[in-house]
Amino acid sequence: MGVMRRAHTVQEIRAAEAALMATLPDGTLMDRAATGLAHHVADLLGSCYGRTVRLLVGSGDNGGDALYAGAALARRGCRVEVRALSETPHPAGLAALRAAGGRVLAAGEPGRRPDLVLDAVVGIGGRPGLRPDAVAALAEVAGVPVVAVDVPSGVGVDTGELDGPHVVADVTVTFGTHRVCHLVDPAAAACGPVHVVELGGPGDLPLPPSAVTALQAADVARLLPRPGGTDHKYSRGVVGVRAGSARYPGAGLLCVAGAASGLAGMVRYVGDDTVADRVREQHPEVVGAGRVQAWAVGSGTDAAARRTLEEARADDVPLVVDADALAHVTDFGGPLASSVVLTPHAGELASMLGASRDAVEARPLEHARRAAAAYGAVVLLKGRRTLVADRDGDVRVSASGTPWLATAGAGDVLTGLIGALLAAGLAPYDAASVGAWLHGSAATLASGGGPLVAGEVALAVPAAVRALAD
């Protein structure tokens, strides 16, 4: 089931590696990195003998990792060719490669068409974008599978941002821990699956606590509220839903469906009479107005958004605020309570920050953190990699889900689901990040690899919870 993925900054990684290297013989870390990299490449190739691997190598230790890995592959029968993109590639690594039978291509020499490319143009110290010679070297091998060493060259390592040409890897092999770009879009989309090579035993790399993490199934199972033998419907939490309108009745129904997926003991619906009638028909277990432990507000509330948010705020309980109500969160004076979760998509967050949608999509980590600090709330920024930002700067990335989840009404289900988790007693940061993970997992189950609609996501939440116990 895995454990939480923790992403660290370049500065943190370099400090930890230096501390570990001080306890080891010279060259040990590079040997471990290169050996793990070579194993992953050999697995991808299936058979080394007679296969051709092209190394795109810049300067520094990133190039050294690739060169030593290339030497190991050459000893296993690979034809290894190097396209040097620096006048000073790692000297010892280059000598090891040549000793094993690898060769450096002369300028202008085409070499063989490779079966796989190792991208070691720049490492974690590189800036976003690539020089023209690197772009040309990549063009020579267009269409060949690429394994990025540490990170795809040209991405923003600490930000997850892209600015100019960059490598799009089929697989990334990194060392010791994840980097921020492995988890945060848009750079994460350029990484492909990420494999971490341990540089020592578990915990040997002395890293500080991470500000960017990604929950895994085991973390969700640990955080998820579960009823005990003495619990009843009230002790499990009552969630209220104020969503939907005559114009958007479906949003109210879907928000209720997310809230009524079984994670809270009771659901109350307060809203448009027409929607209320349809809620009673489709969800006979849902009741009307009364005391609640949390509110889910805003989905499809149209012109009533401000009023419904004001009424929910009056109860002084945790809130999850979505859609139309997001435009009114600062209408009532004073900072938001720390118990508020805001769930915008990129366009809504752009409006909340006075930015452009393009800017939010290019720098989602920056903007999610800005919004959490500005509003004093937890901010869930929806996307392929959903970000949940706390106001102290911590961010959880949700990588569960399927592209089929990009469907109308899915966000309404998520709002109800987070509301149920708030009512069940989870803190807002946990409720938002657990809700995002379960939402994605349920969508994957409901999809089965094909299309789905939002209501199916809500119906699959119990199965997603059951799967956590398997």
C-alpha positions in Angstrom: 0.0 0.0 0.0 3.0 2.3 0.3 3.9 5.1 2.6 3.6 8.9 2.2 5.8 10.3 -0.6 7.9 13.2 0.7 9.4 15.7 -1.8 12.3 17.8 -0.8 14.0 20.9 -2.2 17.4 20.9 -3.9 19.0 22.6 -0.8 17.6 20.0 1.6 18.7 17.1 -0.6 22.3 18.5 -1.1 22.7 19.1 2.6 21.4 15.5 3.5 23.7 13.9 0.8 26.7 15.8 2.1 26.0 14.6 5.7 25.6 11.0 4.5 28.7 11.2 2.3 30.8 12.3 5.3 30.1 8.9 6.9 31.0 6.8 3.8 34.0 6.1 1.6 34.5 8.4 -1.4 32.3 7.5 -4.3 29.9 5.3 -2.4 26.8 7.4 -3.0 27.4 7.7 -6.8 28.1 3.9 -7.0 24.8 3.2 -5.3 22.9 5.7 -7.5 24.5 4.3 -10.7 23.9 0.7 -9.8 20.2 1.3 -9.1 19.9 3.3 -12.3 21.5 0.6 -14.3 19.2 -2.1 -12.8 16.1 0.0 -13.7 17.3 0.5 -17.3 18.1 -3.2 -17.7 14.6 -4.1 -16.5 13.1 -1.7 -19.0 15.2 -3.2 -21.8 14.3 -6.7 -20.9 17.6 -7.9 -22.3 20.8 -5.9 -22.4 22.7 -8.0 -25.0 22.7 -6.3 -28.4 20.7 -3.3 -27.3 21.8 0.2 -27.8 21.6 2.9 -25.1 22.3 6.6 -25.8 23.5 8.8 -22.9 22.9 12.5 -23.2 25.4 13.8 -20.7 26.2 17.2 -19.3 28.6 18.1 -16.6 28.5 17.3 -12.9 27.4 14.4 -10.8 24.2 13.8 -12.7 26.3 13.0 -15.7 28.5 10.9 -13.5 25.6 8.8 -12.4 24.7 8.1 -16.0 28.2 7.3 -17.1 28.8 4.8 -14.4 25.4 3.3 -15.1 26.4 3.2 -18.8 29.5 1.3 -17.8 27.5 -1.3 -15.9 25.2 -1.7 -18.9 28.1 -2.1 -21.3 29.5 -4.9 -19.2 26.1 -6.6 -19.5 26.3 -6.5 -23.3 24.7 -3.1 -24.2 26.2 -0.9 -26.9 26.5 2.4 -25.0 27.1 5.7 -26.9 27.5 9.1 -25.3 26.4 12.4 -26.7 28.5 14.8 -24.6 26.8 18.2 -24.0 29.7 19.5 -21.9 33.4 19.9 -22.6 34.0 18.5 -19.1 31.8 15.4 -18.5 32.5 13.6 -15.2 36.1 12.4 -15.7 36.1 9.3 -13.6 32.7 8.3 -15.0 33.8 8.8 -18.5 36.9 6.7 -17.9 34.8 3.9 -16.4 32.5 4.0 -19.4 35.4 3.8 -21.9 37.0 1.0 -20.0 33.8 -1.0 -20.2 33.6 -0.6 -24.0 31.3 2.5 -24.3 32.2 5.3 -26.6 31.7 9.0 -27.0 30.2 10.1 -30.3 32.2 12.8 -32.2 30.5 16.0 -33.0 28.2 15.5 -35.9 28.5 11.7 -35.7 25.0 10.2 -35.9 25.6 7.0 -34.0 23.1 4.1 -34.0 19.4 4.5 -33.5 19.2 3.6 -29.8 16.6 1.5 -28.0 16.6 3.7 -25.0 17.9 7.2 -24.0 19.3 8.2 -20.7 18.7 11.9 -20.0 21.5 13.3 -17.9 21.8 16.7 -19.5 21.3 18.6 -16.2 20.6 17.5 -12.7 18.8 19.1 -9.8 20.9 22.2 -10.0 19.6 23.0 -13.5 17.2 25.9 -14.3 14.0 25.5 -16.3 14.6 25.3 -20.1 17.3 23.8 -22.2 20.2 25.1 -24.4 19.9 24.7 -28.1 22.5 21.9 -28.2 20.5 19.9 -25.8 17.3 20.4 -27.8 19.1 19.3 -30.9 20.5 16.1 -29.2 16.9 15.3 -28.1 15.6 15.8 -31.6 18.1 13.2 -32.9 16.4 10.5 -30.8 12.8 11.7 -31.1 10.4 8.8 -30.5 12.9 6.7 -28.5 11.9 5.9 -24.9 13.6 8.3 -22.4 14.7 7.6 -18.8 15.4 10.8 -16.9 18.2 10.6 -14.4 17.0 12.3 -11.2 14.7 14.8 -13.0 13.7 15.5 -16.6 16.2 18.1 -17.8 14.8 21.5 -18.1 12.0 21.4 -15.5 11.7 23.6 -12.4 12.9 21.1 -9.7 11.7 23.0 -6.6 8.6 24.5 -8.2 7.2 22.0 -10.6 7.1 24.7 -13.2 8.1 24.7 -16.9 9.7 27.5 -18.8 11.0 26.6 -22.2 12.1 23.3 -23.8 12.4 20.3 -21.5 12.6 16.6 -21.5 9.4 14.5 -21.4 10.5 11.3 -19.8 8.8 7.9 -20.1 10.3 7.0 -16.7 12.3 9.0 -14.1 14.8 7.3 -11.8 15.7 9.5 -8.8 17.8 9.0 -5.7 17.0 9.0 -2.0 13.8 10.9 -2.0 11.3 12.6 -4.3 11.9 16.1 -5.6 9.0 18.6 -5.7 8.8 18.4 -9.5 8.1 14.7 -9.3 4.8 15.4 -7.5 3.6 18.8 -8.7 2.3 19.7 -12.2 3.0 20.7 -14.8 6.5 19.3 -14.4 5.2 16.0 -12.9 3.5 15.3 -16.2 6.9 15.3 -17.8 8.4 12.7 -15.3 6.3 9.6 -16.1 6.4 7.0 -13.4 9.0 7.9 -10.8 11.3 5.2 -9.2 13.4 6.1 -6.1 16.7 4.4 -5.6 17.6 4.2 -1.9 21.0 5.6 -1.2 21.3 3.8 2.1 19.0 2.0 4.5 15.6 3.5 5.2 16.1 6.7 7.1 19.8 6.9 6.4 19.5 10.1 4.4 19.1 12.8 7.1 16.3 14.8 5.5 14.2 17.4 7.4 10.4 17.3 7.5 8.9 17.8 4.0 6.6 20.7 3.1 5.3 18.9 0.0 3.9 15.3 0.4 1.5 12.9 -1.3 -0.7 10.6 0.7 -0.7 6.9 -0.2 -3.3 4.3 0.6 -1.8 3.4 4.0 -1.9 7.0 5.0 -5.5 7.4 4.0 -6.4 4.2 5.9 -4.7 5.6 9.0 -6.5 8.9 8.8 -9.9 7.8 7.8 -12.5 8.0 10.6 -14.1 4.6 11.3 -17.1 3.9 13.6 -16.5 2.1 16.8 -18.9 -0.4 18.5 -20.6 2.3 20.6 -21.0 4.9 17.9 -24.4 6.1 16.6 -25.5 8.3 13.8 -25.0 11.5 15.8 -21.6 10.6 17.2 -20.3 9.7 13.7 -21.1 13.3 12.6 -23.9 15.1 10.9 -23.1 17.0 7.7 -25.3 19.7 6.2 -25.5 20.5 2.5 -26.5 23.8 1.1 -26.2 23.3 -2.6 -28.2 23.4 -5.8 -30.8 25.7 -7.2 -33.7 25.8 -9.7 -31.1 26.5 -12.4 -28.6 23.9 -11.2 -30.5 21.2 -9.4 -28.0 18.5 -10.4 -25.2 20.2 -8.5 -27.2 19.9 -5.3 -28.0 16.2 -5.9 -24.4 15.4 -6.6 -23.1 17.2 -3.5 -25.6 15.3 -1.4 -24.5 12.1 -3.1 -20.9 12.8 -2.1 -21.9 13.7 1.5 -24.2 10.6 1.7 -21.5 8.1 0.7 -21.4 6.6 4.2 -18.5 8.5 5.9 -20.8 10.5 8.2 -23.7 9.3 10.3 -26.3 11.7 8.9 -26.8 14.1 6.1 -29.2 17.2 6.2 -30.2 19.1 3.1 -31.2 22.8 3.3 -31.9 24.6 0.0 -34.2 25.1 -3.0 -37.6 23.3 -2.5 -37.5 21.7 -6.0 -34.0 20.3 -5.2 -35.1 19.2 -1.8 -38.0 17.2 -3.3 -35.5 15.4 -5.7 -33.1 14.8 -2.8 -35.9 13.0 -0.8 -36.7 10.9 -3.9 -33.1 9.8 -4.6 -31.7 9.8 -1.0 -34.5 8.9 1.4 -32.0 8.7 4.2 -31.3 12.5 4.0 -33.2 14.7 6.3 -34.0 18.4 6.6 -32.7 21.3 8.7 -31.2 20.8 12.2 -27.9 20.8 14.0 -24.8 19.8 12.0 -21.1 19.4 12.7 -20.0 20.7 9.3 -21.5 22.3 6.2 -20.8 21.7 2.5 -21.8 25.0 0.7 -21.9 26.5 -2.7 -22.2 24.0 -5.5 -24.7 25.2 -8.0 -26.3 27.8 -5.6 -26.3 30.5 -8.3 -27.9 33.8 -7.1 -28.4 32.4 -3.6 -24.7 31.7 -3.0 -24.0 34.6 -0.7 -27.0 34.0 1.4 -26.4 30.3 1.8 -22.8 30.9 2.8 -23.8 33.5 5.3 -26.4 31.1 6.9 -23.8 28.3 7.1 -21.2 30.5 8.6 -23.7 31.5 11.4 -23.5 28.0 12.8 -19.8 28.4 13.5 -18.9 24.8 12.4 -16.3 23.7 9.8 -17.2 24.6 6.2 -16.2 23.4 2.8 -16.9 26.1 0.3 -17.2 25.5 -3.5 -18.2 27.1 -6.8 -20.6 30.1 -6.6 -19.9 30.7 -2.9 -16.2 31.1 -3.4 -16.8 34.6 -4.7 -18.3 35.6 -1.3 -15.9 34.2 1.2 -14.6 37.6 2.2 -17.9 39.4 2.2 -18.5 39.2 5.9 -15.4 40.9 7.3 -12.4 39.5 9.2 -10.2 36.5 8.3 -11.7 33.1 7.5 -11.5 30.6 10.3 -8.9 27.9 10.1 -11.7 25.3 9.9 -12.7 26.4 6.3 -11.8 24.5 3.2 -12.0 26.3 -0.2 -12.2 24.1 -3.3 -11.6 26.2 -6.4 -10.5 25.1 -9.9 -7.8 27.1 -11.7 -10.3 29.7 -13.1 -11.9 30.3 -9.7 -8.6 30.6 -7.9 -7.4 33.1 -10.6 -10.5 35.2 -9.7 -9.8 34.9 -6.0 -6.2 36.1 -6.4 -6.7 38.6 -9.2 -4.4 36.5 -11.5 -4.9 34.9 -14.9 -6.0 31.3 -15.3 -2.9 30.7 -17.4 -0.7 31.9 -14.5 -2.4 29.6 -12.0 -2.1 26.6 -14.3 1.6 27.4 -15.0 2.4 27.8 -11.3 -0.2 25.9 -9.3 2.0 25.3 -6.2 2.8 29.0 -5.9 -0.8 30.1 -6.3 -2.3 27.5 -4.0 0.1 28.6 -1.2 -0.6 32.2 -1.9 -4.4 31.6 -1.6 -4.1 29.6 1.6 -2.0 32.4 3.2 -4.2 35.2 1.9 -7.5 33.6 3.0 -6.3 31.9 6.1 -7.9 28.7 5.1 -7.1 25.3 3.6 -7.2 25.6 -0.2 -7.8 22.6 -2.5 -6.8 23.5 -6.0 -8.4 20.9 -8.4 -6.4 19.5 -11.3 -4.7 16.4 -12.7 -2.6 16.6 -9.5 -4.9 18.2 -7.0 -3.0 20.4 -4.4 -4.2 20.8 -0.8 -2.4 23.8 0.8 -2.5 24.7 4.4 -2.0 28.3 5.5 1.4 27.4 7.0 2.7 26.5 3.5 2.5 22.7 3.8 1.0 21.1 0.6 -0.3 17.6 -0.1 -0.6 16.4 -3.6 -3.3 13.9 -4.7 -2.2 11.7 -7.5 -5.1 9.3 -7.4 -7.7 9.3 -10.1 -8.1 8.9 -13.8 -8.3 11.3 -16.7 -12.0 10.3 -17.0 -12.6 12.2 -13.8 -12.6 15.4 -15.8 -16.4 15.4 -16.0 -19.2 17.7 -15.1 -20.3 17.5 -11.5 -17.3 15.6 -10.1 -16.3 18.6 -8.0 -19.8 18.7 -6.5 -19.3 15.2 -5.3 -15.9 16.1 -3.8 -17.4 19.0 -1.9 -20.0 16.7 -0.2 -17.3 14.1 0.5 -15.0 16.6 2.2 -18.0 17.9 4.2 -18.7 14.4 5.5 -15.1 14.0 6.6 -15.2 17.3 8.4 -18.4 16.3 10.2 -16.8 13.0 11.1 -14.1 14.8 12.9 -11.1 15.2 10.6 -9.1 18.4 10.7 -9.6 20.5 7.5 -6.2 19.8 6.0 -6.7 16.0 6.5 -10.4 16.1 5.4 -9.4 17.9 2.1 -6.5 15.6 1.3 -8.2 12.4 2.3 -11.3 13.5 0.4 -9.3 14.2 -2.7 -7.5 10.8 -2.5 -10.8 8.9 -2.0 -12.5 10.9 -4.8 -9.7 9.9 -7.2 -9.7 6.3 -6.0 -13.4 6.0 -6.3 -13.3 7.4 -9.9 -10.7 4.9 -10.9 -12.8 2.0 -9.6 -16.0 3.4 -11.2 -14.2 4.0 -14.5 -12.7 0.6 -15.0 -10.6 2.3 -17.6 -13.5 3.9 -19.5 -15.8 6.8 -19.3 -17.8 7.7 -16.2 -20.2 10.3 -14.9 -20.0 12.1 -11.5 -22.8 10.2 -9.8 -20.9 6.9 -10.3 -17.9 8.4 -8.4 -20.1 8.9 -5.3 -21.5 5.4 -5.6 -17.9 4.0 -5.7 -16.7 5.7 -2.5 -17.7 2.7 -0.3 -15.7 0.4 -2.5 -12.7 2.7 -2.4 -12.9 2.6 1.5 -13.2 -1.2 1.5 -10.2 -1.5 -0.8 -8.1 0.3 1.9 -8.5 -2.8 4.2 -7.3 -5.3 1.5 
